[in-house]
Amino acid sequence: MAEYKIGTMDITEQKKTYKGFIDWTVRAIIVCILIVVFLALYVA
């Protein structure tokens, strides 16, 4: 079995996946805030 050395693993895919998750989460939060503002201004 090969000896593992800390910091040698390629994590580029994990970084891309995490960035995509964060981007979609931020967009979803912005959409939710806009919906709440719209409801507060026009429905009430």
N, C-alpha and C positions, 0 to 999 in steps of 0.2 A: 504494500500500500504506500502511495506517495505521501511524503511529509508535507503537511499544510503550513504555509508561512503567512502570517497575518498581513493583510493589505495587498495580497497578490491576486485576488479574485477579480475577474472582469465584471463590473457592475453597471455597464452602460445600459443594458436593457432595463434593469431595475430603475435606473435614474429616469429613463424615458417614460416608463410606466407611471412612476410617481409624479412626474411633471404633468403628464396627461390627466391623472386623477385630480391634481390640484387645480389645473386649468378648468376642468369641467365643474368642479365643486364651486369655484369662484363664480363661474358663469351662472350656475344654478342659484346661488345666493343672490346675485344681482337681479335675476329674473324674479325671484321671490320678493325681494324688496320693492321692485317696480310694481308688482301686482298689488302688494299691500298699500303702496302709495296711491295707486290708481283707485283702489277700493275706498280708501279714506277720503279721496277728493271728490269722486263722482257718484258713489253709491250712498254715502251717508247723508 
